[in-house]
Amino acid sequence: MLGGFIALLSAATFAFNNASVRRGVLTGSVLQAMAITVPIGLPISFLVAVATGSLAAVAGFSSRALVALSLSGVMHFVWGRYCNYRATRAIGTNLVAPIQQINLIFTLLLAIWILGETLTPLRALGIALVLLGPSFTLRARNAESAPPPRPKALGADVTNQDLGNSLAAEEALAAAQPEFRPSYAEGYFWALLSATGYGLSPILVRIGLEGKGLAVSVAGNLVASVAATVVMGLFLLPPRQLAHALAVGREPAKWFTLSGILVAISQLFLYMAMSIAPVTVVSPINRLSILFRLYFSRRLNPQHEVFGGKVVLGTIVSLTGAVVLSLSIDSVQSWLPLPEAALSVLRWHWP
């Protein structure tokens, strides 16, 4: 129960982070976002480790655990995040979210192969739903997110001055909030690549933490943050790269900073959840972030996202698949008593 609740907190903060970075990349670059959000996680992770008395636990990690945790940081904080930001800039966070649910399938397959977990009919159904969800968003059109059209006709009692003022106000609004046109091919490409990073990192975290509990998970998050910051620092060594990163404007810098703080908190929650609950429980609950994304996107970026029935339907279908992936036979039987024949089918597993 505690692991699931912490995973839910991770989902909410991660969704807020996505909406924040979407706001930032409207005027800033992906490199500038990375240069702020990756390093900012290190001092936060360090302070949390000191405050919780977990700093000494870093020395207790085996070399295998240190390698796994370092790789998890690079895959999640650098590779997965970079691809996520590229996808978000191209198509918005609402369209990215259903595609990224594929990382759950990647995580499950790796968990079966590496951690000895099994594939069941319920999980197979969940995989099918996760794959089906994005198909609804493939036909989503930008018209669903476009600003309302101008009035086509006005009553005879409306004066020319009123008409001029109305049109001037609408033109000013359109200039301030330009129409968003998603680049679908680019966005889906980078969203799929981000799924590889986000799908592999939970397996590496599970290997690195070695089931040692909440205190050790804070230390593990610190190790991952150090590794990611070092890699990002190496990437910024060329003077041209560094100059571009430092040229970030005040407005995008504000949103990137907020995003960096939120994602650091989200990742800390995720490590804590992974330390006390199975990957196949934490990962599906963490998928609830796609619902939170819809809310935060509507609040922060209403003119720069794709909304509408198809997007919501695809999101819900993907989320349903994630929930099904987390179900066990015992939980289904407790809610819906099934005959023995049905239970025998549900008990099948591979391998």
Secondary structure, 3 states (H helix, E strand, C coil): CHHHHHHHHHHHHHHHHHHHHHHHCCCCCHHHHHHHHHHHHHHHHHHHHHHCCCHHHHHHCCHHHHHHHHHHHHHHHHHHHHHHHHHHHHHCHHHHHHHHCHHHHHHHHHHHHHCCCCECHHHHHHHHHHHHHHHHHCCCCHHHCCCCCCCCCCCCCCCHHHHHHHHHHHHHHHHHCCCCCCCHHHHHHHHHHHHHHHHHHHHHHHHHHCCCCHHHHHHHHHHHHHHHHHHHHHHCCCHHHHHHHHCCCHHHHHHHHHHHHHHHHHHHHHHHHHHHCCHHHHHHHHCCHHHHHHHHHHHHCCCCCCCCHHHHHHHHHHHHHHHHHHCCHHHHHHHCCCCHHHHHHHCCCEC
